Amino acid sequence: MNQDFLNEISSACKEDTRLREILRRILSMDKFEIENFKKKMNIYFIGRDSEEDLKSKRFFQCVLESGNAEIVAKSIGII
């Protein structure tokens, strides 16, 4: 994942308590739960193409990628 996008995600998480809570929940998941959640997110976003949906999809894709949730959490001081 692109470092600029990780920085953008980090900034958004600093400003939005809902995003921080989502990040915390993802960090508490094991690998099996993350894989199931990825599948659910992929199904949820099928056919959704508004700007807000696309931003949300990119956020989830980023933080669900291996190690990215930890990178973001460290950069905002959660862990």
Backbone as ProteinMPNN parsed JSONL, in Angstrom:
{"seq_chain_A": "MNQDFLNEISSACKEDTRLREILRRILSMDKFEIENFKKKMNIYFIGRDSEEDLKSKRFFQCVLESGNAEIVAKSIGII", "coords_chain_A": {"N_chain_A": [[0.85, -1.179, 0.0], [0.484, 2.191, -0.691], [2.443, 4.725, 0.807], [1.604, 7.39, 1.081], [-1.168, 7.102, 1.006], [-1.56, 5.586, 3.32], [-0.799, 7.521, 5.172], [-2.853, 9.344, 4.753], [-5.048, 7.828, 5.623], [-4.304, 7.557, 8.302], [-4.45, 10.247, 9.162], [-7.195, 10.682, 8.821], [-8.185, 8.882, 10.722], [-7.228, 10.018, 13.058], [-8.87, 12.218, 13.259], [-11.473, 11.24, 13.333], [-13.532, 9.596, 15.474], [-15.087, 7.335, 15.026], [-13.753, 5.969, 12.974], [-11.416, 5.334, 14.336], [-12.433, 3.548, 16.207], [-13.305, 1.468, 14.526], [-10.814, 0.697, 13.54], [-9.618, -0.215, 15.932], [-11.259, -2.435, 16.447], [-10.673, -4.05, 14.25], [-8.006, -4.536, 14.777], [-8.297, -6.211, 16.953], [-9.151, -8.569, 15.901], [-8.646, -12.0, 14.892], [-6.73, -13.83, 12.394], [-8.526, -15.462, 10.945], [-11.016, -14.242, 11.456], [-10.535, -11.769, 10.251], [-10.273, -12.511, 7.549], [-12.886, -13.458, 7.057], [-14.295, -11.078, 7.498], [-13.248, -9.496, 5.437], [-14.37, -10.807, 3.217], [-17.085, -10.295, 3.671], [-17.085, -7.494, 3.445], [-16.335, -7.176, 0.772], [-18.579, -8.271, -0.506], [-20.552, -6.527, 0.457], [-19.846, -4.096, -0.805], [-20.34, -4.525, -3.49], [-21.631, -3.229, -6.398], [-21.908, -0.733, -5.306], [-21.158, 2.523, -5.845], [-20.853, 5.185, -5.207], [-19.122, 8.217, -4.332], [-18.567, 8.347, -1.591], [-18.929, 5.641, -0.866], [-16.844, 4.466, -2.32], [-14.611, 5.616, -1.088], [-14.892, 4.556, 1.474], [-14.642, 1.833, 0.91], [-11.97, 1.739, -0.003], [-10.685, 2.481, 2.388], [-11.3, 0.266, 4.079], [-10.128, -1.809, 2.557], [-7.467, -1.061, 2.741], [-6.842, -1.049, 5.59], [-7.356, -3.673, 6.175], [-5.44, -5.059, 4.863], [-2.488, -6.955, 5.19], [-0.734, -6.06, 8.023], [-1.165, -3.292, 7.746], [-3.139, -2.133, 9.418], [-1.858, -2.132, 11.877], [0.278, -0.414, 11.322], [-1.036, 2.026, 10.865], [-2.303, 2.324, 13.35], [-0.092, 2.584, 15.069], [0.96, 4.952, 14.111], [-0.917, 6.805, 14.919], [-0.945, 6.548, 17.585], [-2.41, 4.568, 18.938], [-1.452, 2.039, 19.447]], "CA_chain_A": [[0.0, 0.0, 0.0], [1.173, 3.461, -0.863], [2.66, 5.432, 2.081], [0.75, 8.586, 1.109], [-2.526, 6.682, 1.358], [-1.512, 5.235, 4.739], [-0.795, 8.797, 5.898], [-4.21, 9.885, 4.63], [-5.874, 7.02, 6.528], [-3.911, 7.939, 9.662], [-5.033, 11.567, 9.435], [-8.643, 10.514, 8.965], [-8.429, 8.195, 11.992], [-6.984, 10.982, 14.134], [-9.981, 13.167, 13.305], [-12.79, 10.602, 13.39], [-13.57, 8.554, 16.504], [-15.682, 6.112, 14.452], [-12.691, 5.249, 12.269], [-10.52, 4.76, 15.351], [-13.105, 2.376, 16.774], [-13.216, 0.41, 13.503], [-9.424, 0.258, 13.548], [-9.433, -1.014, 17.16], [-11.942, -3.724, 16.277], [-9.886, -4.84, 13.296], [-6.799, -4.976, 15.481], [-8.636, -7.271, 17.909], [-9.545, -9.772, 15.158], [-7.599, -12.939, 14.478], [-6.63, -13.943, 10.927], [-9.762, -16.05, 10.438], [-12.044, -13.197, 11.512], [-10.207, -10.765, 9.236], [-10.627, -13.068, 6.234], [-14.358, -13.438, 6.957], [-14.71, -9.685, 7.388], [-12.905, -9.066, 4.066], [-15.384, -11.355, 2.318], [-18.327, -9.54, 3.888], [-16.903, -6.15, 2.901], [-16.375, -7.285, -0.689], [-19.986, -8.466, -0.884], [-21.275, -5.295, 0.77], [-19.545, -3.01, -1.735], [-20.719, -4.851, -4.866], [-22.641, -2.342, -6.955], [-21.92, 0.576, -4.647], [-20.138, 3.29, -6.558], [-20.833, 6.603, -4.862], [-17.802, 8.661, -3.872], [-18.435, 7.936, -0.188], [-18.741, 4.192, -0.838], [-15.508, 4.156, -2.814], [-13.663, 5.985, -0.028], [-15.035, 3.56, 2.541], [-14.07, 0.578, 0.419], [-10.51, 1.885, 0.014], [-10.281, 2.456, 3.789], [-11.33, -1.115, 4.551], [-9.11, -2.587, 1.853], [-6.165, -0.675, 3.282], [-6.6, -1.497, 6.955], [-7.448, -5.13, 6.244], [-4.233, -5.622, 4.267], [-1.534, -7.418, 6.201], [0.154, -5.113, 8.683], [-1.525, -1.877, 7.607], [-3.867, -1.658, 10.601], [-0.847, -1.854, 12.898], [1.034, 0.774, 10.907], [-1.897, 3.189, 11.111], [-2.496, 2.44, 14.795], [1.143, 3.109, 15.649], [1.161, 6.352, 13.703], [-1.844, 7.69, 15.641], [-0.741, 6.341, 19.019], [-3.313, 3.584, 19.549], [-0.568, 0.987, 19.977]], "C_chain_A": [[0.887, 1.23, 0.0], [1.254, 4.22, 0.477], [1.802, 6.69, 2.185], [-0.678, 8.225, 1.517], [-2.587, 6.258, 2.823], [-1.51, 6.495, 5.604], [-2.184, 9.436, 5.888], [-5.168, 9.145, 5.572], [-5.574, 7.4, 7.976], [-4.516, 9.281, 10.055], [-6.533, 11.466, 9.655], [-8.979, 9.856, 10.302], [-8.189, 9.125, 13.18], [-8.191, 11.882, 14.346], [-11.337, 12.525, 13.586], [-12.785, 9.439, 14.39], [-14.162, 7.248, 15.975], [-14.631, 5.292, 13.728], [-11.709, 4.622, 13.246], [-11.141, 3.517, 15.973], [-13.073, 1.201, 15.789], [-11.805, -0.166, 13.498], [-9.142, -0.624, 14.768], [-10.067, -2.394, 17.022], [-11.186, -4.625, 15.313], [-8.624, -5.374, 13.962], [-7.081, -6.12, 16.457], [-9.013, -8.591, 17.221], [-8.349, -10.687, 14.919], [-7.651, -13.073, 12.951], [-7.909, -14.488, 10.3], [-10.876, -15.008, 10.394], [-11.8, -12.124, 10.458], [-10.583, -11.266, 7.846], [-12.137, -13.081, 6.03], [-14.872, -12.02, 6.773], [-14.408, -9.134, 5.993], [-13.96, -9.543, 3.075], [-16.693, -10.579, 2.432], [-18.233, -8.135, 3.301], [-16.95, -6.178, 1.372], [-17.8, -7.449, -1.19], [-20.775, -7.179, -0.671], [-21.065, -4.22, -0.304], [-19.846, -3.334, -3.2], [-21.834, -3.907, -5.297], [-22.728, -0.977, -6.299], [-20.799, 1.405, -5.262], [-20.197, 4.791, -6.304], [-19.427, 6.953, -4.357], [-17.554, 8.212, -2.429], [-18.2, 6.43, -0.068], [-17.335, 3.812, -1.291], [-14.433, 4.501, -1.787], [-13.693, 4.965, 1.101], [-14.402, 2.235, 2.139], [-12.545, 0.633, 0.443], [-9.97, 1.851, 1.446], [-10.216, 1.013, 4.283], [-10.28, -1.977, 3.857], [-7.725, -2.301, 2.431], [-5.935, -1.276, 4.654], [-6.715, -3.004, 7.121], [-6.258, -5.817, 5.577], [-3.223, -5.909, 5.358], [-0.628, -6.307, 6.732], [-0.272, -3.657, 8.633], [-2.284, -1.332, 8.816], [-2.886, -1.297, 11.711], [-0.049, -0.592, 12.583], [0.243, 2.04, 11.228], [-2.057, 3.406, 12.615], [-1.263, 3.001, 15.48], [1.314, 4.591, 15.321], [0.226, 7.313, 14.429], [-1.805, 7.453, 17.15], [-1.707, 5.399, 19.703], [-2.494, 2.438, 20.155], [0.862, 1.464, 19.929]], "O_chain_A": [[1.933, 1.256, 0.648], [0.257, 4.339, 1.189], [1.324, 7.021, 3.27], [-1.317, 8.951, 2.279], [-3.574, 6.545, 3.502], [-2.152, 6.528, 6.654], [-2.629, 9.998, 6.889], [-5.997, 9.768, 6.236], [-6.492, 7.547, 8.783], [-5.037, 9.431, 11.16], [-7.078, 12.09, 10.566], [-9.958, 10.234, 10.946], [-8.877, 9.024, 14.196], [-8.5, 12.263, 15.475], [-12.258, 13.208, 14.035], [-12.117, 8.428, 14.175], [-13.779, 6.169, 16.428], [-14.606, 4.067, 13.842], [-11.223, 3.514, 13.02], [-10.442, 2.539, 16.236], [-12.836, 0.062, 16.193], [-11.627, -1.384, 13.457], [-8.496, -1.665, 14.644], [-9.483, -3.398, 17.429], [-11.074, -5.83, 15.54], [-8.225, -6.517, 13.74], [-6.187, -6.914, 16.752], [-9.175, -9.613, 17.888], [-7.213, -10.238, 14.767], [-8.521, -12.493, 12.302], [-8.328, -14.023, 9.24], [-11.598, -14.908, 9.402], [-12.743, -11.627, 9.843], [-11.153, -10.519, 7.052], [-12.618, -12.75, 4.946], [-15.784, -11.786, 5.979], [-15.213, -8.392, 5.43], [-14.394, -8.788, 2.204], [-17.325, -10.249, 1.428], [-19.2, -7.639, 2.723], [-17.543, -5.294, 0.753], [-18.187, -6.837, -2.185], [-21.574, -6.787, -1.521], [-22.006, -3.515, -0.669], [-19.625, -2.489, -4.068], [-22.862, -3.805, -4.627], [-23.545, -0.149, -6.701], [-19.63, 1.025, -5.202], [-19.661, 5.58, -7.082], [-18.649, 6.068, -3.999], [-16.463, 7.752, -2.093], [-17.374, 5.989, 0.732], [-16.71, 2.93, -0.704], [-13.459, 3.764, -1.632], [-12.651, 4.562, 1.618], [-13.712, 1.597, 2.935], [-11.899, -0.325, 0.865], [-8.919, 1.261, 1.696], [-9.204, 0.585, 4.838], [-9.616, -2.787, 4.504], [-6.912, -3.212, 2.587], [-4.928, -1.951, 4.865], [-6.224, -3.556, 8.106], [-6.089, -7.029, 5.713], [-3.129, -5.171, 6.338], [0.138, -5.699, 5.985], [0.227, -2.853, 9.421], [-2.086, -0.178, 9.196], [-3.053, -0.29, 12.399], [0.259, 0.198, 13.476], [0.777, 2.998, 11.787], [-1.959, 4.535, 13.097], [-1.386, 3.82, 16.39], [1.758, 5.377, 16.157], [0.528, 8.501, 14.547], [-2.548, 8.085, 17.901], [-1.82, 5.42, 20.929], [-2.808, 1.938, 21.235], [1.77, 0.734, 20.327]]}, "name": "protein", "num_of_chains": 1, "seq": "MNQDFLNEISSACKEDTRLREILRRILSMDKFEIENFKKKMNIYFIGRDSEEDLKSKRFFQCVLESGNAEIVAKSIGII"}
